[in-house]
Amino acid sequence: MNYAEIKALAISYSDRNDIEIVNNVDNFIRIVESRINRALKTQKMETRISITTVAEQEYYDLPADFGGLRDIEIRATEESRTRYTLSYLSPEQMNQRSSMDDTGRYKIYYTIIANQIQIMPPQDGKVMELIYHKLIEKLGGVTDTNWISDTYPDLYVFGILVEISSFVKDATAAGLWNERFSSILNEITLDDAKVSMSGTALQVRVG
């Protein structure tokens, strides 16, 4: 379903067509999308980007649609098969680490701070690959559909109904719609887990 269809269906379900509700539907959609982005981390939300590192540079901007890191690796070139998986440190640990000599085995560390990723030690001319979860595209304006509206339009509709019911102070209706919304979120998560675990089972051969 597209943006106009979802908006019309939600208003129809709510049985309210007053101007205050209609004028706030886009705000309700933003709240619903915020809830979805916090709750879902599925394969359909995963994407990857490559960043060429610069000597002496520790900080790199995260993508504008960044919704959470899945994996981060560094390799010498795009074609290189040797990869280093970076190890996470908290910002406080990273500060302590930067003042210490590396006496152990070679490791590259990272942390996320102020919408940037920090790596330590800096890498010169390497390829840093990020696999991350994208925020869903915002419905409305230039975006008429996204993968949620195409595949799970009921998630949008029930989420909007939660916000309409809350807006008009109908706690009972808000609770009922929220149960439907939460149930679909759970179904999407379970479906994603099934897809990620599908395929031929591993077999152990002896001898």
N, C-alpha and C positions, 0 to 999 in steps of 0.2 A: 504494500500500500504506500501511496505517496503522502507527502505532508498534508495536503488539503483533505485527503480522504481520512487520515487519522484524526485530524482536528475536528472534522465534521462528525465522525462516528463517536468520538469522546463526548462532544456536546450533546449529541442525540441520546447517548446512554445516560447522561447526567440529568436529562429532562430539564435543562436550564439553558435559556438562550438570552439571558439579560446581558446588557452591554458590558457590565463590569467583568463578567466571566469571559465573554468573547475577547475582550481587550487584553486579558491576562493569560490567555492560553499559551502564547509563546513563552512567557515567563515560567509557566508550569512545565512546559517541555524542557526548558533548560534545567529545571530542578530534577526532572525525571532522568535526563541524560547524565547529570552529576551522580545520581544514585546508581545508574547502570555502570558508569565508569569505575566507581568504587567497588562494586560487587562482582563484576565480571573480569576475568583474565583468561580468555579463550584463545584457541589457535587462530581463529578468524581475526583476532585483534593483533596478531603478531606481525611484525615487519622487521626488516634489517637495513641498516645503513653502514657505510664505510667512511671513516674519517682518517685523513692522512695526518699523522702526528708531526709536530714541529719541534726542533731542538730547543731545549730550555723551557718549553711550554708545558705547564701542568694542567691548565683549565681549558675545557672545550664546552661550547654551548650544547645543551640538549635540544632535540627536535621540539618544535612548537606543539606537536601532537603527542608528546611523551606521556604515557600513562603508567609506567612501571617497567623496570629492567628485567629481562629474562635471562640474558647471557652477555658477556663481554669478553672478547678475545683480541689478541694482537699477533700479527704475523709480519714477516719481513716485506712481502709483496702480496699483491692480489692472488698470484699463482702459487705462493708458498704453501706447502702442506704442513709445515711445522707451525704449530699454534701455541700461544701461551694464554691460558685462561687466567684472568686477573682475579686476585683475591680481595674480598671486601674488607674495608676497615671503616669504623665510624669516623666522622670528622675529627673528633678528639684524638682517636688513635692515630690518624693520619698526621696530625700535628706532632705527636710524639715520635712517630716513625721518621719524619723528615729531619729530625735532629739527631738520629742515630745512624751509626755505620751499619751497612749490610754485611754481617759476618756469617750469615747462613747461606743456604742455597738460593740461587737467583729467583726472585719473585717480583712481579709487578702488582702494585696495589691500586685500588681505586676507592673513591667515595663520591657521594652526590651531595652537593651543597649549592644553594642559591641558583637552582635551575642550570647548574653546570656539573660536568663530571670532571673530577680531579684524578690524575694518575701520578703515581710515584714509583720509581724515578721517571723523569721525562724521557720520551722516546723520540729519536730523530729519524724522520722519513719512514716510519712504519705504518702499517694499515691497522687501524683499530676498528673492529666490527662490533656493532651493537645490535642485539636482537631485543626488541622491546614491544610492549603492548601499546597500541595506538588508542588514543581517545576516539570515541565514535564521532563521526562528522555530525555537526549540529544541523538538525532539520530546520528548514525555513530559509528564506533569502535565496542564495544561489544553489542550495542543496535540497533537492526535492525528495530524495530517498537516500538511505544508507543501508548497510547490511542488516541492521536490526529491523528497520521498517519493512524491508523486503521479506525477511525470513520470520520474524517474530513481531508483527505489527500489534498483536494483542498486548505485548509488554508495554509499548508506548501508550495504548488506549487505557489500560488499567492503571498505569502510573499517573497519567493525566487526571483520571477520575479520583485517585487518591488526593491529588492536590486541589481539585475542584471541591471535593467534599470537605477537606480541611479548611479551605477558604471560606466556605459558607457555614463553618462550625458544625458540621454534621459528623460527629465522631463515630457513630455506628457505621455509616456508609463508608467513611474513610478506612475503618478497620476491615470491613468486608472486601473492599477493592484492594487494600494492601495485601490481604491474604492471597488474592489472585495474582497480584504483581510478584510477590515473593515466591509463589509456587512456580511461576514461569521462569524466574531467575534460576531456581533450583533445577528445573528441567533442562535448561540450556547448559548449566554446569555439568550435569550428569551426561547429557548427550556428547559434550565435548570430551569428557573422560572416556566414554566408550570409543569414540573415534580415535583418540590418541593411543588406546590400548588394543585396537583392532589389528588383525593380521595373523599370520601363521605363528603359532606358539613355538618358542625355542625348544629344541630337542638336544638332549645330551647323548652323544655316541660314545660307547665304551670300546676300546680296542682299535 
